[in-house]
Amino acid sequence: MFNKTVITSILVLIAGNSIAGEWSSTTNIDWLYPTTTGLIFATKDYSNTDYSSCDNGRRYFISTSHANYETLSSSMMAAFMANRKVKVNIDVPPQPSCSPTINRAIIYSN
């Protein structure tokens, strides 16, 4: 029993650390810029210059190489069109980049 608990705890810690990311605060999307390499967007009410060095810390990116690119990018476009609030999980770069990537998002209905 003890060994199972220890192993389970270690797996939870490893899984939690393998998805490095920081959640934004709840925000609207200010603009979208689809490109051949992915979807660039800016947040309206959230900025973080520790991660994003462009557009006053408001620019982020979803790469076409993301495993769930089509669903994630279309969800962000739908949120933008419907003026819905979002919360994004940012892949924390070792130093600020112009458009740090996001790996998931929450889209709110109100």
DRENKOLMAR-132434 format. One line per 5 residues: number of its first residue (from 1); their letters; for each residue z negated, y, x negated of N, C-alpha, C. Coordinates in steps of 0.02 Angstrom, whole numbers. Atoms other than C-alpha are relative to their C-alpha. Layout:
BEGIN
NUM) A) Z:Y:X:Z:Y:X:Z:Y:X; ...
END
This chain:
BEGIN
1) MFNKT) 0:-60:-42:0:0:0:0:63:-43; 5:-58:44:-48:122:-138:66:11:-36; -63:-7:36:112:87:-236:56:27:45; -51:-26:-47:221:117:-82:-10:74:13; 15:-70:-12:134:282:-50:20:43:-60
6) VITSI) -18:-37:61:156:339:-231:76:3:-7; -73:1:6:339:286:-234:32:45:52; -27:-44:-53:374:372:-68:-11:73:-17; 15:-69:19:290:531:-130:46:24:-55; -45:-18:55:393:530:-289:71:10:25
11) LVLIA) -67:-8:-28:555:504:-192:7:64:40; -2:-62:-38:514:648:-76:3:60:-47; -1:-55:49:479:762:-225:68:5:-35; -65:0:32:639:709:-312:54:25:47; -50:-22:-49:743:732:-154:-7:74:14
16) GNSIA) 11:-72:-12:665:902:-123:25:43:-57; -22:-39:58:704:959:-299:74:-7:-14; -71:10:14:881:890:-302:43:49:39; -38:-49:-39:936:1015:-170:-33:68:-13; 28:-64:18:894:1176:-258:30:53:45
21) GEWSS) -26:-52:-43:909:1322:-143:-55:44:26; 45:-50:-27:830:1475:-70:28:22:67; -23:-22:-65:840:1519:114:0:76:5; -2:-72:-14:894:1694:161:-44:14:60; 31:-18:-64:808:1789:298:55:-3:53
26) TTNID) -48:2:-55:892:1789:468:41:65:-2; -45:-56:9:1044:1903:462:65:-10:40; -67:5:-28:1214:1941:537:49:-2:-59; -53:-1:50:1377:1920:443:38:66:8; -33:-65:-2:1456:2087:398:76:-5:-3
31) WLYPT) -73:11:6:1630:2028:345:15:-68:-30; -25:64:26:1731:1873:301:62:13:-42; -61:-4:42:1862:1850:164:22:-70:-19; -25:67:16:1952:1682:171:47:3:-60; -44:3:58:2035:1636:6:23:-73:-8
36) TTGLI) -24:68:13:2125:1483:-64:-55:-43:-31; 54:39:32:1964:1432:-154:-62:-6:44; 57:4:-44:1844:1457:-9:-8:60:44; 16:-55:-45:1762:1577:111:-53:45:-31; 47:-50:25:1680:1734:43:-24:40:60
41) FATKD) 26:-39:-55:1566:1830:160:-57:44:-25; 57:-43:16:1437:1968:159:-49:-1:57; 53:-3:-51:1272:1970:249:-14:73:16; 12:-68:-22:1226:2124:348:-72:23:-14; 71:-20:4:1034:2126:346:-38:-33:-58
46) YSNTD) 33:35:55:997:2018:193:36:15:-65; -29:-9:66:1024:2058:10:-49:-28:-51; 41:25:54:961:1979:-149:38:7:-66; -35:-13:63:1019:2051:-315:-22:-47:-56; 18:52:49:928:1912:-408:51:-56:0
51) YSSCD) -50:53:-6:1067:1795:-347:71:27:1; -67:-28:-9:1216:1903:-297:5:68:-33; -8:-63:36:1277:2041:-412:53:45:31; -52:-40:-32:1413:2106:-294:-22:22:70; 15:-27:-66:1404:2211:-136:-75:7:12
56) NGRRY) 72:-12:-4:1223:2256:-170:-40:-63:18; 36:63:-11:1169:2073:-167:14:-33:67; -14:27:-67:1252:2033:-1:59:-48:2; -60:42:-1:1406:1930:-54:-16:-72:-19; 12:72:11:1406:1739:-44:64:-39:11
61) FISTS) -62:39:3:1533:1598:-54:-11:-72:23; -2:71:-17:1573:1429:23:64:-27:-32; -57:27:37:1687:1330:-93:36:-54:41; -39:52:-33:1827:1221:-27:-20:-70:-26; 22:64:27:1752:1085:-137:-65:-25:32
66) HANYE) 61:21:-35:1595:1082:-29:17:-59:46; -13:62:-38:1583:910:55:11:13:74; -4:-15:-72:1568:991:227:31:70:11; -29:-67:-1:1677:1145:196:27:21:68; -33:-20:-62:1776:1143:358:-51:15:55
71) TLSSS) 52:-11:-51:1622:1128:470:-41:62:-17; 41:-56:20:1519:1253:371:38:66:6; -38:-63:-3:1656:1384:355:19:18:72; -17:-16:-69:1711:1369:537:-61:21:40; 62:-22:-33:1530:1384:593:-16:72:-18
76) MMAAF) 12:-69:21:1512:1543:491:49:48:34; -50:-42:-34:1674:1612:565:-19:9:73; 20:-4:-70:1614:1572:741:-61:45:8; 59:-43:-3:1446:1656:706:20:73:-9; -24:-68:11:1537:1810:642:34:27:63
81) MANRK) -37:-22:-60:1652:1819:794:-47:11:59; 46:-6:-57:1507:1795:916:-60:45:-15; 54:-44:21:1392:1913:820:-68:-36:4; 62:40:0:1261:1774:801:-36:6:-67; 40:-1:60:1120:1777:676:7:-67:-37
86) VKVNI) -3:60:42:1125:1654:531:-56:3:-52; 43:6:59:1012:1594:392:37:-47:-46; -38:42:47:1096:1525:235:-45:-23:-56; 36:27:57:1032:1415:95:44:11:-61; -39:-21:58:1089:1485:-72:-15:-45:-59
91) DVPPQ) 8:36:63:1119:1380:-227:-20:52:-52; 27:-51:45:1011:1480:-347:33:-5:-68; -32:2:65:1114:1525:-500:-50:16:-56; 46:-16:56:1031:1533:-673:-3:75:-14; -1:-73:5:1082:1716:-677:43:25:58
96) PSCSP) -39:-24:-57:1157:1828:-542:75:-10:-10; -73:5:2:1339:1794:-500:27:42:58; -28:-44:-51:1458:1895:-395:-5:-32:69; 1:34:-65:1469:1765:-256:-34:-68:-8; 33:65:4:1336:1629:-268:17:-43:60
101) TINRA) -19:45:-54:1374:1476:-164:-58:-14:47; 51:24:-47:1283:1423:-8:16:-73:14; -10:71:-12:1258:1240:36:-12:-21:72; 10:14:-71:1204:1247:218:-21:64:36; 16:-60:-39:1169:1367:360:-29:-20:67
106) IIYSN) 25:7:-68:1076:1385:523:33:56:40; -30:-49:-45:1169:1473:664:-43:4:62; 44:-10:-58:1060:1548:801:39:19:62; -35:-15:-62:1110:1560:983:-15:71:25; 18:-69:-21:1021:1727:1012:-22:41:-58
END
